[in-house]
Amino acid sequence: FVSSKKQSTNYDRVIGQIGIVTEDINNINAEGQVKADGKIWTARSIDNSIIPAGSEVIIDRIDGVKLIVKNK
């Protein structure tokens, strides 16, 4: 029997939070970092836009170990 119920992890708590871009987010160059929940995460923009360091972003979801973010 396999349960299809999604298991929640502590990482889910960052979804919907605001993070600060610490390294320019550029999906094409596979670059970008965001500080959220006291940690530095690899990040990509939801719409492939370039988001400069220092920007505030909203965390939309987690894809593997990357945060997918959008402009605030």
Beta strands, then each sheet from edge to edge (+ up, - down):
strand 1: 18-26
strand 2: 31-36
strand 3: 39-45
strand 4: 56-63
strand 5: 66-71
sheet 1: 1+ 2- 3+ 5+ 4- 1+
end
